[in-house]
């Protein structure tokens, strides 16, 4: 998407020499994406000795929709990263376009200018966060290691299966590191998450109604796009519902184009994700893509655990174990409706560090339960309402009716606009009576 030689955010990140085996740290973080890097930044600022482990080497791509909402931007500003990040190409979105299967559209403005969002290619975004984390971690006596794949956790069976460290390897060989707290931030396949959920908790790792699958490509030159500031687009397309199709400009005459659907709903489709996307572009959006060019090798699929509420006391999928906790995608915090996860990832990182500091010597199951409870207290209403909205979008007639009405009714546009940033507006959007009143009368 850009020339590496001219962009400092696409150069290799140099890190210190890898420490010897059995080095003890205050906290080990598995995963150098936004959630893991944020935890590392917060921890290093608190003076903790941190080991940040990333299985790949930067710059590296991460398959995503690339949208970064106002919630995430506030955390990035707090971490003193936002101003530097704004120097790389990005798109500012101040509104959202929704369309239905009848090709009716409604454009809603984001209510509060302070919560205007950005769209960044993740190759840029993740580089910035990891580079900042690396600097802070090394300055506080810790290490950030790339190309290190954690393949096992060190568990003390004599202490209620407490996680006390990690085993892994890189090009040099196998190594073992120890810490009283391990943070799982490695996304979908995070080894910490798999241990917590599959082995310790006994829960099935993938429950299809709570997971999404998506496909993303980059395209240049799509018609009808202002590549500096404007709207991001969500389209509900015949043959794809209950999934949706998106077009997110990222700057530089380029858009992130993709579709998302829950794994449970995807079972009913007779096409692969790539073929569904090709169908949408050729059959439904041909006029807008007639002059567009696909960025070579940019088509990738991925899966994400959603933050939709489970039927258990903790609501979310379990986010902790004895001696460990999970943040971001590893903790199942992706918004069920929009698919955005960076804001919740950074929020969970800030919440996690509070509990890590309070229990740095003995992070037990009770401490983990307190951490997860606080995350749910902060995000619970938002995720629950988002899950309800997601369920509404499974009904094609309701999507068509709602967007058709919203075209003509300022009251509905106002609720839609405010729902992008307000928990109260999200509650209104999921209230049967308010919806009935606005749709029927």
C-alpha positions in Angstrom: 0.0 0.0 0.0 3.0 2.3 0.4 6.7 2.5 -0.1 8.6 1.1 2.9 11.7 3.1 2.1 9.9 6.4 2.5 7.8 5.7 5.6 9.4 5.4 9.0 6.4 3.5 10.4 7.2 0.6 8.0 10.8 0.1 9.0 12.0 -2.8 11.1 11.7 -2.2 14.9 15.1 -2.9 16.6 14.9 -4.5 20.0 17.4 -5.4 22.7 19.2 -8.8 22.8 17.0 -11.6 24.0 17.6 -12.4 27.7 18.7 -15.7 29.1 16.3 -18.5 30.2 14.5 -18.3 33.6 14.6 -14.5 33.8 12.0 -13.3 36.2 9.7 -10.5 35.3 6.8 -8.7 37.0 4.5 -9.4 34.1 4.7 -11.4 30.8 2.5 -10.2 27.9 1.8 -12.7 25.1 0.9 -10.7 22.0 2.2 -7.4 20.7 -1.0 -6.0 19.0 -2.9 -3.0 20.4 -4.1 -4.7 23.6 -0.8 -6.2 24.5 1.2 -3.1 23.6 -1.2 -1.0 25.6 -0.8 -3.2 28.7 3.0 -3.0 28.2 2.9 0.8 28.0 0.8 1.1 31.2 2.9 -1.5 33.1 6.2 0.1 32.1 4.9 3.5 33.2 4.2 2.0 36.6 7.8 0.8 36.8 7.1 -2.9 36.3 9.7 -5.1 34.6 7.9 -6.3 31.5 8.4 -9.0 28.9 6.4 -8.3 25.8 6.4 -11.2 23.3 5.2 -11.0 19.7 5.1 -14.0 17.4 5.8 -12.0 14.2 8.1 -9.2 13.2 7.1 -5.6 12.6 6.0 -4.2 10.2 3.3 -6.9 9.9 -0.3 -6.8 8.6 -3.3 -7.7 10.8 -6.5 -8.5 9.1 -9.1 -6.1 10.3 -11.7 -3.5 9.2 -9.1 -0.8 10.3 -11.7 1.5 12.0 -10.5 3.1 15.2 -13.4 4.8 17.1 -13.4 7.7 19.6 -13.0 5.4 22.6 -9.7 4.1 21.3 -8.5 7.6 20.3 -9.0 8.8 23.9 -6.8 6.0 25.2 -4.2 6.7 22.5 -4.1 10.3 23.5 -3.6 9.3 27.1 -0.7 7.1 26.1 0.9 10.1 24.1 0.7 8.1 20.9 -2.1 9.8 19.0 -0.1 12.8 17.6 2.6 10.6 16.2 0.0 8.2 14.8 -1.7 11.1 13.0 1.4 11.6 10.9 0.7 8.4 8.9 -2.0 8.2 6.2 -5.5 7.7 7.6 -9.1 8.6 7.0 -11.2 10.7 9.4 -14.8 9.5 9.6 -17.5 11.9 10.9 -20.6 9.9 9.7 -21.8 6.4 8.8 -23.9 5.3 5.8 -26.3 2.4 6.1 -28.1 0.8 3.1 -30.6 -2.0 2.8 -31.4 -4.6 0.2 -33.6 -2.1 -1.6 -30.6 0.2 -2.0 -32.2 2.8 0.3 -29.6 4.7 2.2 -29.4 6.7 5.4 -26.4 8.8 6.4 -26.0 9.6 10.0 -23.6 12.1 11.5 -21.6 11.2 14.6 -23.1 13.4 17.2 -20.0 14.5 19.2 -17.0 15.9 17.2 -14.7 14.6 20.0 -15.7 11.0 19.2 -15.0 11.3 15.4 -13.2 8.2 14.4 -10.2 7.3 12.2 -9.4 4.5 9.8 -5.8 3.3 9.8 -4.2 0.4 8.0 -3.3 -1.9 10.8 0.2 -2.3 9.4 0.8 1.3 10.4 -1.3 1.3 13.6 0.2 -1.7 15.2 3.7 -0.6 14.4 3.2 2.6 16.3 1.8 1.0 19.4 4.5 -1.8 19.5 7.3 0.7 18.9 6.0 2.9 21.8 5.7 -0.1 24.0 9.1 -1.3 23.1 10.7 2.0 24.1 8.9 2.2 27.4 9.5 -1.4 28.3 13.2 -1.3 27.6 13.6 2.0 29.5 12.1 0.3 32.5 14.5 -2.7 32.4 12.3 -5.1 30.4 12.4 -6.7 27.0 10.3 -6.7 23.9 10.9 -9.7 21.7 9.7 -10.3 18.1 9.5 -13.6 16.2 9.0 -15.4 19.5 6.2 -18.0 19.5 4.8 -19.2 22.8 4.0 -22.9 22.5 3.3 -23.7 26.1 2.6 -22.2 29.5 4.5 -23.2 32.7 1.9 -24.3 35.2 2.4 -25.1 38.9 0.1 -28.1 39.5 0.9 -27.9 43.3 -0.6 -24.4 43.5 -4.0 -24.9 42.0 -2.7 -24.9 38.4 -1.2 -21.5 38.7 0.4 -20.1 35.5 3.9 -19.0 36.5 5.6 -18.5 33.1 5.8 -19.4 29.4 7.8 -21.6 27.1 8.5 -20.7 23.5 11.1 -20.5 20.8 12.6 -18.3 18.1 15.4 -18.8 15.6 17.9 -19.1 18.4 16.1 -21.9 20.2 13.7 -22.7 23.0 13.5 -20.4 26.1 11.5 -20.2 29.4 10.5 -17.1 31.2 8.8 -16.6 34.6 6.4 -14.0 36.1 3.7 -13.9 38.8 1.3 -12.6 36.2 0.9 -13.5 32.5 -1.4 -11.5 30.2 -3.0 -13.1 27.1 -3.1 -10.6 24.3 -2.5 -12.8 21.3 -5.8 -12.6 19.6 -7.9 -15.5 18.4 -5.3 -18.2 18.9 -3.6 -16.8 21.9 -2.1 -19.8 23.9 -3.0 -18.2 27.2 -6.7 -17.9 26.1 -6.8 -21.5 24.9 -5.4 -22.7 28.2 -7.8 -20.6 30.3 -10.9 -21.5 28.3 -10.3 -25.0 27.0 -8.2 -26.6 29.8 -8.8 -24.8 33.0 -12.4 -23.8 32.5 -13.6 -26.8 30.4 -15.6 -24.5 28.1 -15.7 -25.2 24.3 -13.3 -22.8 22.7 -15.5 -21.8 19.8 -19.2 -21.3 20.2 -20.4 -20.3 16.7 -23.1 -17.8 17.7 -20.5 -15.8 19.6 -17.8 -15.8 16.8 -17.7 -13.9 13.6 -15.9 -14.6 10.4 -14.8 -11.9 8.0 -13.0 -11.3 4.7 -11.1 -8.2 3.8 -9.5 -6.7 0.7 -7.9 -3.4 -0.2 -9.1 -1.6 -3.3 -7.9 1.6 -5.0 -10.0 4.1 -6.9 -13.6 3.2 -5.8 -16.1 5.8 -7.1 -18.0 8.1 -4.7 -15.3 8.3 -2.0 -13.6 11.3 -0.4 -10.3 9.8 0.8 -9.6 12.4 3.5 -12.8 12.8 5.5 -16.4 11.6 5.3 -18.4 8.5 5.9 -17.7 4.8 6.5 -20.3 2.5 4.9 -22.2 -0.5 6.1 -24.4 -2.3 3.5 -27.0 -5.0 4.0 -27.0 -6.9 0.7 -29.5 -9.5 -0.6 -27.9 -12.9 -0.4 -25.5 -11.9 2.4 -27.8 -11.0 5.3 -27.5 -11.6 8.2 -24.0 -10.5 7.3 -23.0 -7.1 6.1 -20.6 -5.5 3.6 -18.4 -2.5 4.4 -16.4 0.1 2.6 -13.9 2.0 4.9 -11.6 4.5 3.2 -8.0 4.5 4.7 -6.5 7.4 2.8 -4.1 7.3 -0.2 -7.0 6.6 -2.7 -7.5 3.2 -1.0 -10.4 1.5 0.8 -10.7 -1.4 3.2 -13.5 -3.5 1.7 -14.9 -6.5 3.4 -17.8 -8.5 4.8 -18.6 -10.0 8.2 -21.0 -12.6 9.5 -21.3 -14.9 12.6 -20.0 -18.4 12.2 -23.5 -19.7 13.0 -25.1 -17.7 10.2 -22.3 -18.5 7.8 -23.3 -22.2 8.0 -26.3 -21.4 5.8 -24.3 -19.9 3.0 -23.3 -21.9 0.0 -20.3 -19.7 -1.0 -16.9 -19.1 0.5 -16.4 -15.6 2.0 -14.1 -14.6 -1.0 -16.9 -15.7 -3.4 -19.5 -13.8 -1.5 -17.4 -10.6 -1.6 -16.9 -11.1 -5.4 -20.6 -11.5 -5.8 -21.3 -8.3 -3.9 -18.8 -6.2 -5.8 -19.7 -7.5 -9.3 -23.5 -7.8 -8.9 -24.4 -5.1 -6.4 -21.7 -2.4 -6.6 -20.4 -2.8 -10.1 -20.8 0.9 -11.0 -18.7 2.0 -8.0 -15.9 -0.6 -8.7 -15.8 -0.3 -12.5 -12.6 1.9 -12.3 -11.2 0.3 -9.1 -8.1 -1.8 -8.8 -7.7 -4.6 -6.3 -4.5 -4.4 -4.2 -2.6 -7.6 -5.0 -2.6 -10.3 -2.3 -4.7 -8.2 0.1 -7.6 -10.6 0.4 -7.6 -12.4 3.8 -10.1 -14.0 6.1 -10.1 -14.2 9.9 -12.3 -15.1 12.8 -13.0 -13.2 16.1 -14.7 -14.0 19.4 -17.5 -11.5 20.0 -18.4 -9.7 23.2 -22.0 -10.9 23.1 -23.3 -11.9 26.5 -23.1 -15.6 27.5 -25.5 -17.4 29.8 -23.3 -17.4 32.8 -22.7 -15.3 35.9 -19.7 -13.5 34.4 -21.6 -12.8 31.1 -18.4 -12.7 29.0 -16.3 -15.7 28.0 -13.9 -16.3 30.8 -11.1 -13.8 30.9 -8.8 -15.0 33.7 -7.1 -17.9 35.3 -4.9 -18.5 38.3 -1.9 -16.2 37.6 -3.2 -14.8 34.3 -5.8 -12.6 32.6 -6.9 -11.9 29.0 -7.3 -8.6 27.2 -8.7 -7.5 23.8 -9.7 -10.1 21.3 -8.3 -12.8 23.5 -10.9 -11.8 26.1 -13.7 -11.8 23.6 -14.4 -8.1 23.5 -15.2 -7.4 19.9 -18.5 -5.4 19.4 -21.1 -7.9 18.1 -22.8 -5.3 15.8 -20.0 -3.2 14.3 -17.1 -5.7 14.7 -14.9 -3.0 16.1 -12.5 -4.2 18.8 -9.6 -1.8 19.3 -11.5 0.6 21.7 -12.5 -2.2 23.9 -9.0 -3.8 23.7 -7.4 -0.6 24.9 -10.0 -0.2 27.7 -9.4 -3.7 28.9 -5.7 -3.0 28.9 -6.2 0.0 31.2 -8.5 -2.0 33.5 -6.1 -4.9 33.5 -3.1 -2.8 34.7 -5.1 -1.5 37.6 -5.7 -5.1 38.8 -2.2 -6.2 38.0 -0.7 -3.4 40.2 -3.1 -4.2 43.0 -2.3 -7.9 43.0 1.2 -8.1 41.4 2.5 -10.7 43.8 -0.5 -13.0 44.0 -2.9 -12.7 41.1 -5.3 -15.5 42.0 -8.7 -16.6 40.7 -10.5 -14.1 42.9 -8.4 -11.3 41.5 -9.2 -12.4 38.0 -12.9 -12.5 38.8 -12.7 -8.9 40.1 -11.0 -7.9 36.9 -13.6 -9.5 34.6 -16.5 -8.1 36.7 -15.1 -4.6 36.3 -14.8 -5.0 32.5 -18.4 -6.1 32.4 -19.6 -3.2 34.6 -18.0 -0.8 32.1 -18.9 -2.5 28.8 -21.9 -4.7 29.7 -24.7 -2.5 28.6 -23.0 -1.5 25.5 -22.2 -5.1 24.4 -25.7 -6.3 25.4 -27.4 -3.7 23.3 -25.0 -4.3 20.4 -25.9 -8.0 20.6 -29.6 -7.1 20.4 -29.0 -4.9 17.4 -27.0 -7.7 15.8 -30.0 -10.0 16.2 -32.3 -7.4 14.6 -30.1 -7.3 11.5 -30.8 -11.0 11.0 -34.3 -10.0 9.8 -34.1 -8.6 6.2 -37.6 -7.1 6.4 -36.8 -5.3 9.6 -33.5 -3.8 8.1 -35.4 -2.7 5.0 -38.2 -1.2 7.0 -35.9 0.6 9.5 -33.5 2.1 7.0 -36.5 3.1 4.7 -38.1 4.9 7.6 -34.9 6.4 8.8 -34.5 8.1 5.4 -37.5 10.2 6.1 -37.6 10.4 9.9 -35.2 12.8 11.7 -36.1 11.1 15.0 -34.7 7.8 13.9 -31.6 9.5 12.3 -31.0 11.1 15.7 -31.2 7.8 17.6 -28.9 6.2 15.0 -26.4 9.0 15.2 -26.3 9.1 19.0 -26.2 5.3 19.2 -22.7 5.4 17.8 -21.4 7.1 20.9 -24.1 6.9 23.6 -25.1 4.0 25.7 -28.5 5.6 26.4 -29.2 5.9 22.7 -28.2 2.3 22.2 -30.7 1.4 24.8 -33.4 3.4 22.9 -32.4 1.6 19.7 -33.1 -1.7 21.3 -36.3 -0.7 23.1 -39.2 -2.5 21.3 -41.6 0.4 22.2 -39.4 3.2 21.0 -38.7 1.3 17.8 -42.4 0.6 17.3 -43.3 4.2 17.9 -40.8 5.5 15.4 -41.3 2.9 12.8 -45.1 2.8 12.8 -46.2 6.3 13.5 
